[in-house]
């Protein structure tokens, strides 16, 4: 029996493992670093204490959601490491916990994986903005090792040099099974999300990262570095040195506002380089900028990209091209790519030397561009609209079919080379101008589809003439598009001419899929463009 005025001490309970056979540790603004951290009542107070712990597979570190925590966290190569029993860093209670690192990375993972980072906000300071990342995953292990299982979900990362970064420092070494989802990366200096690896070797290509997935990511306001003249900065999402990657239902907008005026390479909204088997789909990229006269576009398949697909995307109002297919190298590594069922409206608003869809470079081969819709508009900045389609030297075995190209007087197609149909074939496309019709093909200009077809050898197949110059009856041909909802204005209202103009791709051995940009089922003989026409009343 307790003496009067005294209370019994709390009964000691040994720490229990969580469901993942690890321990759960807590951090709270009301905690005490003298505690063991193993319950909400015995929470630690600071990240310094939490960072000193050694996290084994299955452990969880939980930060109270209404707290703001100065400091940073790091998971080292002797920690975590089990894909089936990951170490989890997350918030608990109401809202997100906020990590505020003083000039450091917010969360760094070094030479290990089996890590999940969930429901946190990371906010950098002036020093972090200059030189640190919000979430940094880095591996320099030898012998082509891939570290498995990384999840970043429900995070908000801002005011760092880079938002979320994957780095493989040695050939073939990096991360596998990476998923970044339901997150925002914004107001960072260089880039929102990026991955990178060693220099690409076309004779023996290896990739640092495998099976990388980005879903429902928002990348915006990543401004770029006005002093970085020797590198590109200000992109939303960059995937470099990846094999088997996906970007889905994501957005990149208002990036690159402060990128360097001296940069030889500029930013893009969402793009990939030195990679293979990358799928970018159901995403939007708009109002991206460039400080210089290069890039600043929506989507890109850049240097040494192969077997990759851009589909069901919407680009509009970018300084540079809606879709850029480019490589500087002549090594043949940029090949077997597909661009289909995409929309572009009013792109190249500051860079008329580009266009809606642009393809060129050292050597770009085996390229298919089909069922896209491109509308180009002149502006106060660009008196004559950039071309809907721009082609230059370096293309081999390119097929451009069943697209809709619309301008208000600018060139529908501008090609600096008069390609032979065996190298670059345009077939089944619709070319419509609300003003004067023109195509520039090599050194010649043409004012009608018939004259270009006769002289240039394009828009023909074995059965005779293909293509059309019919009005597709789209609201977007004359009206501005100011938001993602404007995609609805790019549905054709006329069907007969667009269907007659198009080729049956399946007869050519091409599987176009089953649906258009809006998910509507394709007819057996689909009309030109990214969206099937509305039924005519």
Secondary structure as GFF3:
##gff-version 3
##sequence-region A 1 537
A	DSSP	beta_strand	24	27	.	.	.	ID=ss1
A	DSSP	alpha_helix	47	52	.	.	.	ID=ss2
A	DSSP	beta_strand	60	64	.	.	.	ID=ss3
A	DSSP	beta_strand	68	70	.	.	.	ID=ss4
A	DSSP	beta_strand	73	75	.	.	.	ID=ss5
A	DSSP	beta_strand	87	92	.	.	.	ID=ss6
A	DSSP	beta_strand	97	100	.	.	.	ID=ss7
A	DSSP	beta_strand	107	110	.	.	.	ID=ss8
A	DSSP	beta_strand	115	118	.	.	.	ID=ss9
A	DSSP	beta_strand	120	123	.	.	.	ID=ss10
A	DSSP	alpha_helix	126	131	.	.	.	ID=ss11
A	DSSP	beta_strand	133	139	.	.	.	ID=ss12
A	DSSP	beta_strand	146	153	.	.	.	ID=ss13
A	DSSP	beta_strand	156	158	.	.	.	ID=ss14
A	DSSP	beta_strand	162	168	.	.	.	ID=ss15
A	DSSP	beta_strand	174	186	.	.	.	ID=ss16
A	DSSP	beta_strand	191	196	.	.	.	ID=ss17
A	DSSP	beta_strand	209	220	.	.	.	ID=ss18
A	DSSP	beta_strand	235	240	.	.	.	ID=ss19
A	DSSP	beta_strand	242	248	.	.	.	ID=ss20
A	DSSP	beta_strand	251	253	.	.	.	ID=ss21
A	DSSP	beta_strand	268	273	.	.	.	ID=ss22
A	DSSP	beta_strand	276	281	.	.	.	ID=ss23
A	DSSP	beta_strand	284	286	.	.	.	ID=ss24
A	DSSP	beta_strand	297	301	.	.	.	ID=ss25
A	DSSP	beta_strand	309	311	.	.	.	ID=ss26
A	DSSP	beta_strand	314	316	.	.	.	ID=ss27
A	DSSP	beta_strand	323	327	.	.	.	ID=ss28
A	DSSP	beta_strand	334	340	.	.	.	ID=ss29
A	DSSP	beta_strand	343	345	.	.	.	ID=ss30
A	DSSP	beta_strand	355	361	.	.	.	ID=ss31
A	DSSP	beta_strand	364	370	.	.	.	ID=ss32
A	DSSP	beta_strand	373	375	.	.	.	ID=ss33
A	DSSP	beta_strand	387	391	.	.	.	ID=ss34
A	DSSP	beta_strand	395	401	.	.	.	ID=ss35
A	DSSP	beta_strand	404	407	.	.	.	ID=ss36
A	DSSP	beta_strand	413	415	.	.	.	ID=ss37
A	DSSP	beta_strand	424	427	.	.	.	ID=ss38
A	DSSP	beta_strand	430	433	.	.	.	ID=ss39
A	DSSP	beta_strand	439	441	.	.	.	ID=ss40
A	DSSP	beta_strand	444	446	.	.	.	ID=ss41
A	DSSP	alpha_helix	449	456	.	.	.	ID=ss42
A	DSSP	beta_strand	460	461	.	.	.	ID=ss43
A	DSSP	beta_strand	464	465	.	.	.	ID=ss44
A	DSSP	three_ten_helix	475	477	.	.	.	ID=ss45
A	DSSP	three_ten_helix	484	490	.	.	.	ID=ss46
A	DSSP	alpha_helix	496	501	.	.	.	ID=ss47
A	DSSP	three_ten_helix	505	508	.	.	.	ID=ss48
###
